Amino acid sequence: MTSITHADATGFFGAHGGRFLPPHLEAPIAEVAAAYREAKDDPSFQAEYEALLADYVGRPSPLFLARNLTAHLGGAKVYLKREDLNHTGAHKINHTLGEALLAKRMGKKKLLAETGAGQHGVALATAAALLGLECEIHMGAIDIAKQRPNVVRMELLGAKVVSVESGGRCLKDAVDSAFGVWANDFSETLFAIGSVVGPDPFPSMVRDFQAIVGREARAQLQQKEGRLPTALVAAVGGGSNAMGLFQAFLEDEEVQIYGVEPSGRGLDNPGDHAATMTLGTPGVLHGMRTIVLQDESGEPWPVHSIASGMDYPGVGPQHAHLRDVGRVNYVAASDDESIEAFQLLCRLEGIIPAIESCHAVAHAAKLAPTLSADDIVVVNLSGRGDKDIDFVAERLGMNPR
């Protein structure tokens, strides 16, 4: 039986994953895979990584009982896993520090990556600065305009930010652009991919670095409540924050798990959403076999989400497998629902969340009232919303003072 927690020896989760690469990239990917296999079993590597998580990132992140939100919704208790309180303001720092340590171990001098909302880019630029590495971040021109504060942060941290003007000028195009550069410059560069996507070993490697989220949440909830949660909820674009939370609970069949993707402006037309699990079909994207929003010739559709970090036409292969076997329920939240959730958390809990995370909050707001007061819902609050406030204010018609 195929494992739901780990890939097989060829990097597949069921029918998804693997490596689908041009010949000249096979050797550098194999180099990354071999280096990571050694590093993850090396106690000194793990000790250095865990020390940075504690002393630099500030882990463990709190598990917060949102009492006001719980009372407002009725039904289940709602806990928030506060990844927004990490250094750099999101879960992304968990895996970028691991990738940067791996790059140093491999003798690389530069980190290269894509970013959508900019949180991965900021986190990677932070890790590069800390460990003395160069950093280059590719970002869609549309996302650069929406996420200007994060662009400034990356540049202050010493990163080179490349504006991607091709295609839809968003996350998928930034991945394409960064892969293209790495194909010609892999001898001294590590492509530090920003989610649980891409060719093996990236989906497993990023998940392993993110799995600290679920391990902490599990231990924290046992301490606070003496039991496992009724349900987990996390937003899914590529899927790193969700996979980080889910991994520690996948074998607990009594725990319901929900991944929330963007239905954007609606599901009727390609280009209005990024609901990969809802409307996608099997295909190959960015070196992996997975579920893809694509046309009949296999070309990815244009996609949309109010959240720059979620406008991606694919999803991590482990997520695709979890959908196939029915272990995780993949649902969707719209732009409007996410904005409503943003306002709800601001006003009820004094927390300004990332608009990506608000997709999960929006689904939790539907789920909690259907459950009893004895039930527990854990939401991964994957990032803070400083980067989104100007955009949200404009959308809400708030007048600058």
ABEGO torsion letter per residue (X at the ends): XBBAABBBAAGBBEABEEBBBBAAAAAAAAAAAAAAAAAAABAAAAAAAAAAAAAAAGOBBBBBBBAAAAAAAEEBBBBBBBAAABBGGBAAAAAAAAAAAAAAAAGBABBBBBBBAGAAAAAAAAAAAAAGBBBBBBBBAAAAAAAAAAAAAAAAAGBBBBBBABEAGBAAAAAAAAAAAAAABAAABBBBBABBBEBOAAAAAAAAAAAAAAAAAAAAAAAAAGBBBABBBBBBBAGAAAAAAAAAAAABAABBBBBBBBAEAEAABBGABABAAAABBBBBBGGBBBBBBBBAAGBBBBBBBABAAABBABBBAAAAAAAAAGABBBBBBBAAAAAAAAAAAAAAAGBBBBAAAAAAAAAAAAAAAABBAABBBBBBBABBAAAAAAAAAAAAGBBBX
